[in-house]
Amino acid sequence: MAEAADIQGISPAPARRWLRRTASLIVAAPLVAALLAGTAAPTAQADVASRAPTGSSTVDVSLDTLAPSAPVKGDTLTVSGTLTNRSKESVTDARVDLRVGPRLFGRTSIDASTERTGYVPGSDPAAIGGKYTVEFAKLPSGISQDFTLSVPVDKLGLDDAGVYQIGVSLSGRTARAPSEQVLGIQRTFLPWQAEESDSKTRVTYLWPLIASAHVTAETGSDEQQTPVFADDDLAAEIAPGGRLDQMVSLGSQLPVTWVIDPDLLAGVDAMAKNYRVKVGDTTVPGKKENQAVAKKWLNSLETAVADGKVVALPFADPDLASIAHRGKNVSGTLSHLQTATEVAGTTVETILHVKPSIDFAWPVDGAIDPSIVDVATSAGAHNVIARSDSLQETGRLPYTPTAARPIGGGTTAVVADSRLSKAFEGDMSHAEDSTLAVQKFLATTLALTEQDTDTERSIVVAPQRMPTAAQAQSMARALHALDDERWTQPLDLVGAAEAEPDAQATTRVPGTSQYPKRLRSQELPTQAFQDIKSTQISLSSFQVILTQPERVVTPFGNAINRSMSTSWRGRSLEAQQYRDSVRTYLQGLINEVQLISKSDVTLSGRSATIPVTVQNRLLQDVDHLKLRLKSENATRLRLNNGGAVAEQPIRIAGGHSQSVKFDAAANANGQVQVVAQLYTEDGMPYGEEMTFTVKVSEVTPTVLLVIAGGLLMLVLAGIRMYTHRKRANASDPAGDDGGEPEQPSDPTPDTGPESGEPSGTGEKVDR
């Protein structure tokens, strides 16, 4: 206003009125232009879009490293990163500065600070400046430039212990903005705890070793039952640098609780021996180098877990929420979960030679409701790993309570901290994303410790089930920054579950309607559990006829558990294909024991035997089978004891066939339909029934007498002809007396070669 008053010829009051009018015109001008511009509007917009960005978003500042992540007295903080000029013009007199903000109190203030992006003059702290800067004479348009900035910690102005926000800014000039201004800034957090805290937070970090299903139900026919893999992807994950290789090598140096899917161990153990891989409709031997990789990975894991705590999930990590919401009403589903839990401990102990805890259930994302808790505990678990965004606090506690919560029925919900658990879910393959995630994780743990310094609490971190290699590396960096235990100390999951609960913490399990819609949409459908039930019924009928049922029950039982795996979430088509492949392969094995198709039978006489052939193309003997034959017309054709039905027990060696003969008696001529069906000993039909026709053509005594008389006449005629020829030869020995000529010998047959065509459809059965 003082400047307005100095305009020549204008008094202060008119000057103010002039300024107000001018401001109004300036504000209204864009609106008027937008209304009147018509076809010119796009041109104006294009012109605006072509202008170079100005302000604190002109230059992108990337923080790629910050070391040490949690400094102590005497350290030098080193920050390195990249500057990228995103404007259309060069930046001159560029300078990189470090800015240290005031101390932040509480986790909410950390979350709020994360949302700040641009530079706000007056609100953002001043730069440290001086010799602790990095200068560039020019930063051309579109060009990136690396920088490294180092500042002694005692120059940062850190007073009390706590969390501080720090920023790295880029100041400079452009042609449109000739005065110096901040053209880019990036912020992060710096935890400052110079000495050990009097009160420490006990942190339990879960380190999951889980993979998707790779092993099929198919096995080789050899004694070792060589397993068949759907693909060779698991080999890539355990190979040097692979995801699971990184998980083991990083986790071996960290105070973590190993949470392992036993199916992963079983798969790698199978790969360490001879294995095969499906390629189209056939299988090929697995690569020898993959066997070596598998052995090395298992050895490394065994060493890593030797002194640690191992929690075994049910075999194949079944989807507890899907079972609770879609599968528990399908009979047999819960029994599969029970079996998966029972085999889990044995598998881990056999392969890793450590005794795991099998007392924990881990629903997806720690989301629970009463039905999920019921399903989890039905298999024997007494602890359910939940998450704080599911089991939310109903009150306004000024602190984060201890993880253990009794939720009734002798069950403990071990509630993982949601913020910490999701800290590394993003794309950690970029250095800046990883650095920012690590710094926020550390800041959050320190802020959590400062919430209530009079009480030591136990906090659980349950990260994503299958972290990428980059995510695992970021997690490891964060945990290593806590190695000196200045404000935290490690605790295993069993210890966290046994910790003294906080009386003020909520223990109310959210209702089923509160289960997240996003997670519900990814669940296995009810049809999946019906498919599993159908497969199990077929398996149960099949195994009772086998002399070595374990060769079938074990691989198919594991495959059924894999069909319920949590890893199928978001992959419904692949899940369906896996279930179909298990069912199809099982049906193929069942069909290897079958009745051989039979042509129509002609029965001559009042009694005869009817043969029926059973084939066993399996490589093991089958037993406990019965072959039942049924005459559809017992008045015309009776079986065995004179009834309509006859049965005989069946036992067939592997790779052989057996012909079973049934006695039959005919009462009248004509056709009779006969049905053959295999049954198990408990009376369940096995395979498809076979129907054939028996034609009864009885020969009476009168007909037999006529046939015998005709044969006798032919014999007598032959004798007479032979005697007549002998007499003629005796009366004319020279053969030239004009008598009867000599009879030629029997002519050569003219029927041609034997036909190679199949015999007729009829099958004659004589008595």
Secondary structure in CASP SS format (residue, H / E / C, confidence):
PFRMAT SS
TARGET T0000
AUTHOR 0000-0000-0000
METHOD secondary structure of the structure
MODEL  1
M C 1.00
A H 1.00
E H 1.00
A H 1.00
A H 1.00
D C 1.00
I C 1.00
Q C 1.00
G C 1.00
I C 1.00
S C 1.00
P H 1.00
A H 1.00
P H 1.00
A H 1.00
R H 1.00
R H 1.00
W H 1.00
L H 1.00
R H 1.00
R H 1.00
T H 1.00
A H 1.00
S H 1.00
L H 1.00
I H 1.00
V H 1.00
A H 1.00
A H 1.00
P H 1.00
L H 1.00
V H 1.00
A H 1.00
A H 1.00
L H 1.00
L H 1.00
A C 1.00
G H 1.00
T H 1.00
A H 1.00
A H 1.00
P H 1.00
T H 1.00
A H 1.00
Q H 1.00
A H 1.00
D H 1.00
V H 1.00
A H 1.00
S C 1.00
R C 1.00
A C 1.00
P C 1.00
T C 1.00
G C 1.00
S C 1.00
S E 1.00
T C 1.00
V E 1.00
D E 1.00
V E 1.00
S E 1.00
L E 1.00
D E 1.00
T E 1.00
L E 1.00
A E 1.00
P C 1.00
S C 1.00
A C 1.00
P C 1.00
V C 1.00
K C 1.00
G C 1.00
D C 1.00
T E 1.00
L E 1.00
T E 1.00
V E 1.00
S E 1.00
G E 1.00
T E 1.00
L E 1.00
T E 1.00
N E 1.00
R C 1.00
S C 1.00
K C 1.00
E C 1.00
S C 1.00
V E 1.00
T E 1.00
D E 1.00
A E 1.00
R E 1.00
V E 1.00
D E 1.00
L E 1.00
R E 1.00
V E 1.00
G E 1.00
P E 1.00
R E 1.00
L E 1.00
F C 1.00
G C 1.00
R H 1.00
T H 1.00
S H 1.00
I H 1.00
D H 1.00
A H 1.00
S H 1.00
T H 1.00
E C 1.00
R C 1.00
T C 1.00
G C 1.00
Y C 1.00
V C 1.00
P C 1.00
G C 1.00
S C 1.00
D C 1.00
P C 1.00
A C 1.00
A E 1.00
I C 1.00
G C 1.00
G C 1.00
K C 1.00
Y C 1.00
T C 1.00
V E 1.00
E E 1.00
F E 1.00
A E 1.00
K E 1.00
L E 1.00
P C 1.00
S C 1.00
G C 1.00
I C 1.00
S E 1.00
Q E 1.00
D E 1.00
F E 1.00
T E 1.00
L E 1.00
S E 1.00
V E 1.00
P E 1.00
V H 1.00
D H 1.00
K H 1.00
L C 1.00
G C 1.00
L C 1.00
D C 1.00
D C 1.00
A C 1.00
G E 1.00
V E 1.00
Y E 1.00
Q E 1.00
I E 1.00
G E 1.00
V E 1.00
S E 1.00
L E 1.00
S E 1.00
G E 1.00
R E 1.00
T C 1.00
A C 1.00
R C 1.00
A C 1.00
P C 1.00
S C 1.00
E C 1.00
Q E 1.00
V E 1.00
L E 1.00
G E 1.00
I E 1.00
Q E 1.00
R E 1.00
T E 1.00
F E 1.00
L E 1.00
P E 1.00
W E 1.00
Q C 1.00
A C 1.00
E C 1.00
E C 1.00
S C 1.00
D C 1.00
S C 1.00
K C 1.00
T E 1.00
R E 1.00
V E 1.00
T E 1.00
Y E 1.00
L E 1.00
W E 1.00
P E 1.00
L E 1.00
I C 1.00
A C 1.00
S C 1.00
A C 1.00
H C 1.00
V E 1.00
T E 1.00
A E 1.00
E E 1.00
T E 1.00
G C 1.00
S C 1.00
D C 1.00
E C 1.00
Q C 1.00
Q C 1.00
T C 1.00
P E 1.00
V E 1.00
F E 1.00
A C 1.00
D C 1.00
D C 1.00
D H 1.00
L H 1.00
A H 1.00
A H 1.00
E H 1.00
I H 1.00
A C 1.00
P C 1.00
G C 1.00
G C 1.00
R H 1.00
L H 1.00
D H 1.00
Q H 1.00
M H 1.00
V H 1.00
S H 1.00
L H 1.00
G H 1.00
S C 1.00
Q C 1.00
L C 1.00
P C 1.00
V C 1.00
T E 1.00
W E 1.00
V E 1.00
I E 1.00
D C 1.00
P H 1.00
D H 1.00
L H 1.00
L H 1.00
A H 1.00
G H 1.00
V H 1.00
D H 1.00
A H 1.00
M H 1.00
A C 1.00
K C 1.00
N C 1.00
Y C 1.00
R E 1.00
V E 1.00
K E 1.00
V E 1.00
G C 1.00
D C 1.00
T E 1.00
T E 1.00
V E 1.00
P E 1.00
G C 1.00
K C 1.00
K H 1.00
E H 1.00
N H 1.00
Q H 1.00
A H 1.00
V H 1.00
A H 1.00
K H 1.00
K H 1.00
W H 1.00
L H 1.00
N H 1.00
S H 1.00
L H 1.00
E H 1.00
T H 1.00
A H 1.00
V H 1.00
A C 1.00
D C 1.00
G C 1.00
K E 1.00
V E 1.00
V E 1.00
A E 1.00
L C 1.00
P C 1.00
F C 1.00
A C 1.00
D C 1.00
P E 1.00
D C 1.00
L H 1.00
A H 1.00
S H 1.00
I H 1.00
A H 1.00
H H 1.00
R H 1.00
G H 1.00
K C 1.00
N C 1.00
V C 1.00
S C 1.00
G C 1.00
T H 1.00
L H 1.00
S H 1.00
H H 1.00
L H 1.00
Q H 1.00
T H 1.00
A H 1.00
T H 1.00
E H 1.00
V H 1.00
A H 1.00
G H 1.00
T H 1.00
T H 1.00
V H 1.00
E H 1.00
T H 1.00
I H 1.00
L H 1.00
H C 1.00
V C 1.00
K C 1.00
P C 1.00
S E 1.00
I C 1.00
D C 1.00
F E 1.00
A E 1.00
W C 1.00
P C 1.00
V H 1.00
D H 1.00
G H 1.00
A C 1.00
I C 1.00
D C 1.00
P H 1.00
S H 1.00
I H 1.00
V H 1.00
D H 1.00
V H 1.00
A H 1.00
T H 1.00
S H 1.00
A C 1.00
G C 1.00
A C 1.00
H C 1.00
N E 1.00
V E 1.00
I E 1.00
A E 1.00
R E 1.00
S C 1.00
D C 1.00
S C 1.00
L C 1.00
Q C 1.00
E C 1.00
T C 1.00
G C 1.00
R C 1.00
L C 1.00
P C 1.00
Y C 1.00
T C 1.00
P C 1.00
T C 1.00
A C 1.00
A E 1.00
R E 1.00
P E 1.00
I E 1.00
G E 1.00
G C 1.00
G C 1.00
T E 1.00
T E 1.00
A E 1.00
V E 1.00
V E 1.00
A E 1.00
D C 1.00
S H 1.00
R H 1.00
L H 1.00
S H 1.00
K C 1.00
A C 1.00
F C 1.00
E C 1.00
G C 1.00
D C 1.00
M C 1.00
S C 1.00
H C 1.00
A H 1.00
E H 1.00
D H 1.00
S H 1.00
T H 1.00
L H 1.00
A H 1.00
V H 1.00
Q H 1.00
K H 1.00
F H 1.00
L H 1.00
A H 1.00
T H 1.00
T H 1.00
L H 1.00
A H 1.00
L H 1.00
T H 1.00
E H 1.00
Q C 1.00
D C 1.00
T C 1.00
D C 1.00
T C 1.00
E C 1.00
R C 1.00
S E 1.00
I E 1.00
V E 1.00
V E 1.00
A C 1.00
P C 1.00
Q C 1.00
R C 1.00
M C 1.00
P C 1.00
T C 1.00
A H 1.00
A H 1.00
Q H 1.00
A H 1.00
Q H 1.00
S H 1.00
M H 1.00
A H 1.00
R H 1.00
A H 1.00
L H 1.00
H H 1.00
A C 1.00
L C 1.00
D C 1.00
D C 1.00
E C 1.00
R C 1.00
W C 1.00
T E 1.00
Q E 1.00
P E 1.00
L C 1.00
D C 1.00
L H 1.00
V H 1.00
G H 1.00
A H 1.00
A H 1.00
E C 1.00
A C 1.00
E C 1.00
P C 1.00
D C 1.00
A C 1.00
Q C 1.00
A C 1.00
T C 1.00
T C 1.00
R C 1.00
V C 1.00
P C 1.00
G C 1.00
T H 1.00
S H 1.00
Q H 1.00
Y C 1.00
P C 1.00
K H 1.00
R H 1.00
L H 1.00
R H 1.00
S C 1.00
Q C 1.00
E C 1.00
L C 1.00
P C 1.00
T H 1.00
Q H 1.00
A H 1.00
F H 1.00
Q H 1.00
D H 1.00
I H 1.00
K H 1.00
S H 1.00
T H 1.00
Q H 1.00
I H 1.00
S H 1.00
L H 1.00
S H 1.00
S H 1.00
F H 1.00
Q H 1.00
V C 1.00
I C 1.00
L E 1.00
T C 1.00
Q C 1.00
P C 1.00
E H 1.00
R H 1.00
V H 1.00
V H 1.00
T H 1.00
P H 1.00
F H 1.00
G H 1.00
N H 1.00
A H 1.00
I H 1.00
N H 1.00
R H 1.00
S C 1.00
M C 1.00
S E 1.00
T H 1.00
S H 1.00
W H 1.00
R C 1.00
G C 1.00
R C 1.00
S H 1.00
L H 1.00
E H 1.00
A H 1.00
Q H 1.00
Q H 1.00
Y H 1.00
R H 1.00
D H 1.00
S H 1.00
V H 1.00
R H 1.00
T H 1.00
Y H 1.00
L H 1.00
Q H 1.00
G H 1.00
L H 1.00
I H 1.00
N C 1.00
E C 1.00
V E 1.00
Q E 1.00
L E 1.00
I C 1.00
S C 1.00
K C 1.00
S C 1.00
D C 1.00
V E 1.00
T E 1.00
L E 1.00
S E 1.00
G C 1.00
R C 1.00
S E 1.00
A E 1.00
T E 1.00
I E 1.00
P E 1.00
V E 1.00
T E 1.00
V E 1.00
Q E 1.00
N E 1.00
R C 1.00
L C 1.00
L C 1.00
Q C 1.00
D C 1.00
V E 1.00
D E 1.00
H E 1.00
L E 1.00
K E 1.00
L E 1.00
R E 1.00
L E 1.00
K E 1.00
S E 1.00
E C 1.00
N C 1.00
A C 1.00
T C 1.00
R C 1.00
L E 1.00
R E 1.00
L E 1.00
N C 1.00
N C 1.00
G C 1.00
G E 1.00
A C 1.00
V E 1.00
A E 1.00
E E 1.00
Q E 1.00
P E 1.00
I E 1.00
R E 1.00
I E 1.00
A C 1.00
G C 1.00
G C 1.00
H E 1.00
S E 1.00
Q E 1.00
S E 1.00
V E 1.00
K E 1.00
F E 1.00
D E 1.00
A E 1.00
A E 1.00
A E 1.00
N C 1.00
A C 1.00
N C 1.00
G E 1.00
Q E 1.00
V E 1.00
Q E 1.00
V E 1.00
V E 1.00
A E 1.00
Q E 1.00
L E 1.00
Y E 1.00
T E 1.00
E C 1.00
D C 1.00
G C 1.00
M C 1.00
P E 1.00
Y E 1.00
G E 1.00
E E 1.00
E E 1.00
M E 1.00
T E 1.00
F E 1.00
T E 1.00
V E 1.00
K E 1.00
V E 1.00
S E 1.00
E C 1.00
V C 1.00
T C 1.00
P H 1.00
T H 1.00
V H 1.00
L H 1.00
L H 1.00
V H 1.00
I H 1.00
A H 1.00
G H 1.00
G H 1.00
L H 1.00
L H 1.00
M H 1.00
L H 1.00
V H 1.00
L H 1.00
A H 1.00
G H 1.00
I H 1.00
R H 1.00
M H 1.00
Y H 1.00
T H 1.00
H H 1.00
R H 1.00
K H 1.00
R H 1.00
A H 1.00
N H 1.00
A H 1.00
S H 1.00
D C 1.00
P C 1.00
A C 1.00
G C 1.00
D C 1.00
D C 1.00
G C 1.00
G C 1.00
E C 1.00
P C 1.00
E C 1.00
Q C 1.00
P C 1.00
S C 1.00
D C 1.00
P C 1.00
T C 1.00
P C 1.00
D C 1.00
T C 1.00
G C 1.00
P C 1.00
E C 1.00
S C 1.00
G C 1.00
E C 1.00
P C 1.00
S C 1.00
G C 1.00
T C 1.00
G C 1.00
E E 1.00
K E 1.00
V E 1.00
D C 1.00
R C 1.00
END
